């Protein structure tokens, strides 16, 4: 059985590389309390054999998995949920109420992603989305707790990046599994000033005001660490949160410059501005990578951020009539 690359990032917490596009881009997490396990996020269906290999490496079996908790239903976070649940006979899927229907019947997710990527690319990068039986799904409410052999995991409703996003607070580590709500922070951009953070404004439900409120909700828990899907652990989130708040505002302001402008090229113009902004921001943070390397590391995010901001503008324009 293949084993994905993984590292211990806290007591009983393992960060697992899920292999999407490049190493160091996307992870998921395995929480262990004695012989009971919980996954937070899953990567794609193609990552699942490697996740099960990590379980075996720890001397346990899929039967020891009690929970699979995708923070939201974007495919880099939940694409493998159905396959992982099929392999783990005792597991319960815990997901945001707005995401639960898509885990039970992923047909719309599959159709949407296939329309964006094409059938061949979708199969190559994401594999197949398998449904999860409704009887094995809990649509978690804000503040709902889940007992992992005495270790309490609390689901926190955190819209902003997506309206179906939740984070998980782990009482054992006092850390937050943040999905995308505490932003993206690739380790290649770390400097003497610490982690560099920016907001992922991925389609289709970017909501900057809701996102700022979600950060308030999260910081009220006084977390000691944030476990990011993109990528790995960062410490002292309350000391870093203002950087993320500023990124949310800055990216929204870039988009608003183009509000009301016609033309199919609007997304491309937004992407040019987002690219210039993020590279300059990384430079101001002390990053010494050359522009070509930064563009390569951020390529997926630059495209998705621009798409999401353009969708957000269209939504605002429809509401304005």
C-alpha positions as CSV (number, residue, x, y, z in Angstrom):
1,X,0.0,0.0,0.0
2,X,1.4,3.5,-0.9
3,X,2.0,5.8,2.0
4,X,1.8,9.6,1.6
5,X,4.5,11.8,2.9
6,X,3.5,13.0,6.4
7,X,4.9,14.8,9.5
8,X,4.0,15.2,13.1
9,X,2.9,18.8,13.7
10,X,1.5,18.5,17.3
11,X,0.7,15.8,19.8
12,X,-1.4,13.3,18.0
13,X,-1.7,15.4,14.8
14,X,-0.2,14.5,11.5
15,X,0.0,16.7,8.4
16,X,-0.3,14.6,5.3
17,X,0.7,15.7,1.8
18,X,-2.1,15.0,-0.7
19,X,-0.1,15.5,-3.9
20,X,-2.3,17.9,-5.8
21,X,-0.4,19.7,-8.6
22,X,2.9,19.9,-6.6
23,X,4.3,19.0,-3.2
24,X,3.7,21.6,-0.6
25,X,0.4,22.9,-2.1
26,X,-2.3,20.9,-0.3
27,X,-2.5,18.8,2.8
28,X,-5.0,17.0,5.0
29,X,-4.7,16.1,8.7
30,X,-5.0,13.0,10.8
31,X,-5.8,13.3,14.5
32,X,-5.0,10.4,16.8
33,X,-6.2,9.9,20.3
34,X,-5.0,6.5,21.5
35,X,-6.3,4.1,18.8
36,X,-9.1,6.3,17.5
37,X,-8.6,8.5,14.4
38,X,-10.2,11.5,12.7
39,X,-9.3,13.0,9.3
40,X,-9.8,16.7,8.7
41,X,-10.0,17.2,4.9
42,X,-9.2,14.4,2.5
43,X,-7.5,15.7,-0.6
44,X,-8.9,14.2,-3.8
45,X,-10.0,10.6,-4.4
46,X,-6.5,10.0,-5.8
47,X,-5.0,10.8,-2.4
48,X,-7.0,8.2,-0.5
49,X,-4.6,5.2,-0.9
50,X,-1.8,7.3,0.5
51,X,-4.0,8.4,3.5
52,X,-4.8,4.8,4.2
53,X,-1.1,4.0,4.0
54,X,-0.4,6.5,6.7
55,X,-3.0,4.8,8.9
56,X,-1.2,1.5,8.4
57,X,2.2,3.2,9.1
58,X,0.8,4.2,12.5
59,X,-0.1,0.5,13.2
60,X,-3.8,1.1,12.9
61,X,-6.5,0.1,10.3
62,X,-9.4,2.0,8.6
63,X,-11.7,0.5,11.2
64,X,-10.0,2.9,13.7
65,X,-11.3,6.0,11.9
66,X,-14.3,7.5,13.7
67,X,-14.7,10.8,11.7
68,X,-14.0,12.2,8.3
69,X,-14.4,16.0,8.5
70,X,-14.0,18.0,5.2
71,X,-13.9,21.7,6.1
72,X,-15.8,22.5,2.9
73,X,-16.7,20.7,-0.3
74,X,-14.1,22.2,-2.7
75,X,-12.4,19.2,-4.3
76,X,-9.0,19.8,-2.9
77,X,-10.6,19.4,0.6
78,X,-13.4,16.9,0.1
79,X,-12.9,15.2,-3.3
80,X,-11.8,12.0,-1.6
81,X,-14.4,12.0,1.2
82,X,-16.6,9.4,-0.5
83,X,-13.7,7.0,-1.2
84,X,-12.3,7.4,2.3
85,X,-15.7,6.8,3.9
86,X,-16.1,3.7,1.7
87,X,-12.8,2.4,3.1
88,X,-13.5,3.3,6.8
89,X,-16.5,1.2,7.9
90,X,-17.0,2.9,11.3
91,X,-16.5,6.5,10.2
92,X,-19.1,9.3,10.3
93,X,-18.8,12.2,7.8
94,X,-19.1,15.5,9.6
95,X,-19.7,18.5,7.2
96,X,-21.3,21.9,7.0
97,X,-25.1,21.7,6.5
98,X,-24.7,23.5,3.1
99,X,-22.1,21.0,2.0
100,X,-23.9,17.8,3.2
101,X,-26.2,17.4,0.1
102,X,-23.1,17.5,-2.2
103,X,-21.4,14.8,-0.2
104,X,-24.5,12.6,-0.3
105,X,-25.1,13.2,-4.0
106,X,-21.9,14.7,-5.7
107,X,-23.4,14.8,-9.2
108,X,-23.5,18.7,-9.2
109,X,-20.0,18.9,-8.0
110,X,-18.8,16.5,-10.7
111,X,-20.8,18.3,-13.4
112,X,-19.5,21.7,-12.3
113,X,-15.9,20.6,-12.1
114,X,-16.0,18.7,-15.4
115,X,-17.4,21.9,-17.1
116,X,-14.5,23.9,-15.7
117,X,-11.7,21.5,-16.2
118,X,-12.9,19.1,-19.0
119,X,-13.4,15.4,-18.4
120,X,-9.8,14.3,-19.0
121,X,-8.2,16.9,-16.7
122,X,-10.9,16.3,-14.0
123,X,-10.1,12.5,-14.1
124,X,-6.4,13.1,-14.1
125,X,-6.3,15.6,-11.2
126,X,-9.4,14.7,-9.1
127,X,-10.3,11.1,-9.9
128,X,-13.9,10.3,-9.1
129,X,-16.4,11.7,-6.5
130,X,-18.1,8.9,-4.7
131,X,-21.4,9.5,-2.8
132,X,-21.6,9.0,1.0
133,X,-24.7,7.3,2.4
134,X,-27.0,9.9,4.1
135,X,-27.2,7.7,7.2
136,X,-23.4,8.2,7.7
137,X,-23.5,12.0,7.4
138,X,-23.9,14.6,10.2
139,X,-24.7,18.1,9.1
140,X,-22.8,19.9,11.9
141,X,-24.0,23.0,13.6
142,X,-21.9,25.8,14.9
143,X,-20.4,24.8,18.3
144,X,-21.3,21.1,17.9
145,X,-18.7,18.8,19.6
146,X,-17.5,15.4,18.6
147,X,-15.8,13.0,21.0
148,X,-12.6,11.3,19.7
149,X,-12.0,8.9,22.6
150,X,-12.2,11.8,25.1
151,X,-10.6,14.4,22.8
152,X,-13.2,17.0,21.9
153,X,-13.4,18.4,18.4
154,X,-15.7,21.4,18.0
155,X,-17.2,22.4,14.6
156,X,-17.1,26.2,14.0
157,X,-19.3,27.7,11.2
158,X,-16.9,30.0,9.2
159,X,-18.4,31.4,6.0
160,X,-16.5,33.9,3.9
161,X,-14.2,31.8,1.7
162,X,-17.2,29.6,1.0
163,X,-20.7,29.6,2.5
164,X,-20.3,25.9,3.3
165,X,-17.1,26.3,5.2
166,X,-16.4,25.1,8.8
167,X,-13.3,24.9,10.9
168,X,-12.5,22.4,13.6
169,X,-11.2,23.4,17.1
170,X,-9.2,20.7,18.8
171,X,-9.3,20.9,22.6
172,X,-6.2,18.6,22.8
173,X,-3.8,21.0,21.0
174,X,-5.9,24.2,21.2
175,X,-5.3,24.4,17.5
176,X,-7.7,25.2,14.7
177,X,-8.0,23.2,11.5
178,X,-8.8,26.1,9.3
179,X,-9.3,24.7,5.7
180,X,-9.1,28.0,3.8
181,X,-10.5,30.4,6.3
182,X,-7.2,31.3,7.8
183,X,-5.8,31.8,4.3
184,X,-3.0,30.3,2.3
185,X,0.6,30.3,3.6
186,X,3.1,28.3,1.6
187,X,6.2,27.5,3.5
188,X,8.4,28.6,0.5
189,X,7.4,32.2,1.3
190,X,8.4,32.1,5.0
191,X,10.9,34.8,5.9
192,X,12.4,36.3,9.1
193,X,9.1,38.1,9.4
194,X,7.3,34.8,9.8
195,X,4.6,33.3,7.5
196,X,3.3,35.2,4.6
197,X,-0.5,34.9,4.4
198,X,-3.0,35.8,1.7
199,X,-6.7,35.2,1.2
200,X,-8.0,32.6,-1.3
201,X,-11.0,34.2,-3.1
202,X,-11.9,31.0,-5.0
203,X,-15.3,30.8,-6.7
204,X,-18.1,31.0,-6.1
205,X,-19.0,32.3,-2.7
206,X,-16.4,34.9,-1.6
207,X,-18.0,37.2,1.0
208,X,-15.4,39.6,2.6
209,X,-17.8,40.9,5.3
210,X,-18.8,37.4,6.4
211,X,-15.1,36.3,6.3
212,X,-14.1,39.1,8.7
213,X,-16.8,38.0,11.1
214,X,-15.6,34.4,10.9
215,X,-12.1,35.5,11.9
216,X,-13.6,37.2,14.9
217,X,-15.4,33.9,15.8
218,X,-12.2,31.9,15.4
219,X,-9.9,34.3,17.3
220,X,-12.4,34.3,20.3
221,X,-11.2,30.7,20.8
222,X,-7.6,32.0,21.4
223,X,-6.0,29.2,19.2
224,X,-2.4,28.5,19.7
225,X,-1.9,27.2,16.2
226,X,-3.7,27.1,12.8
227,X,-3.4,23.9,10.7
228,X,-3.8,25.1,7.1
229,X,-4.7,22.9,4.2
230,X,-2.4,25.2,2.2
231,X,0.0,24.6,3.9
232,X,0.8,22.9,7.3
233,X,1.1,24.5,10.7
234,X,1.5,28.1,11.6
235,X,1.8,29.4,15.2
236,X,0.1,32.2,17.1
237,X,-2.8,32.9,14.7
238,X,-4.0,36.0,16.8
239,X,-0.6,37.6,16.0
240,X,-1.1,37.0,12.3
241,X,-4.8,37.6,11.8
242,X,-4.4,41.2,10.8
243,X,-2.3,40.2,7.8
244,X,-5.1,38.0,6.6
245,X,-7.8,40.7,7.3
246,X,-5.7,43.1,5.2
247,X,-5.4,40.6,2.3
248,X,-9.2,40.1,2.2
249,X,-9.7,43.9,2.0
250,X,-7.0,44.4,-0.5
251,X,-8.2,41.8,-2.9
252,X,-11.8,43.0,-2.6
253,X,-10.6,46.5,-3.4
254,X,-8.8,45.3,-6.5
255,X,-12.0,43.7,-7.8
256,X,-14.1,46.8,-7.0
257,X,-12.0,48.9,-9.3
258,X,-13.6,46.9,-12.2
259,X,-17.2,47.0,-10.9
260,X,-19.6,47.8,-13.7
261,X,-17.1,47.4,-16.4
262,X,-18.2,45.2,-19.3
263,X,-16.1,42.9,-21.3
264,X,-15.0,39.2,-21.3
265,X,-11.5,40.3,-20.4
266,X,-12.4,41.6,-16.9
267,X,-11.2,38.4,-15.2
268,X,-7.8,38.7,-17.0
269,X,-7.4,42.3,-15.9
270,X,-8.3,41.4,-12.3
271,X,-5.7,38.5,-12.5
272,X,-3.0,40.9,-13.7
273,X,-3.7,43.2,-10.7
274,X,-3.9,40.4,-8.2
275,X,-0.6,39.0,-9.5
276,X,1.2,42.3,-9.2
277,X,-0.3,42.9,-5.7
278,X,0.6,39.5,-4.3
279,X,4.2,39.5,-5.7
280,X,4.7,43.0,-4.3
281,X,3.2,42.0,-0.9
282,X,5.5,38.9,-0.7
283,X,8.5,41.2,-1.5
284,X,7.5,43.6,1.2
285,X,7.4,40.6,3.6
286,X,11.0,39.9,2.8
287,X,10.6,37.1,0.2
288,X,13.7,36.8,-2.0
289,X,12.3,34.3,-4.6
290,X,12.5,35.6,-8.1
291,X,9.2,36.6,-9.9
292,X,9.1,33.6,-12.1
293,X,9.4,31.2,-9.1
294,X,6.7,33.1,-7.2
295,X,4.4,33.0,-10.2
296,X,5.0,29.3,-10.6
297,X,4.2,28.6,-6.9
298,X,1.1,30.8,-7.0
299,X,-0.1,29.9,-10.5
300,X,-3.2,28.0,-9.4
301,X,-4.1,30.6,-6.8
302,X,-3.7,33.6,-9.1
303,X,-6.2,32.1,-11.6
304,X,-8.7,30.9,-9.0
305,X,-8.5,34.2,-7.0
306,X,-9.3,36.2,-10.1
307,X,-12.1,33.9,-11.1
308,X,-13.6,34.2,-7.6
309,X,-13.4,38.0,-7.5
310,X,-15.0,38.3,-10.9
311,X,-17.9,36.0,-9.8
312,X,-18.2,38.2,-6.7
313,X,-18.5,41.3,-8.8
314,X,-21.2,39.7,-11.0
315,X,-23.1,38.7,-7.9
316,X,-22.9,42.3,-6.5
317,X,-24.0,43.7,-9.9
318,X,-27.1,41.4,-10.0
319,X,-28.1,42.4,-6.5
320,X,-27.8,46.1,-7.5
321,X,-30.2,45.5,-10.3
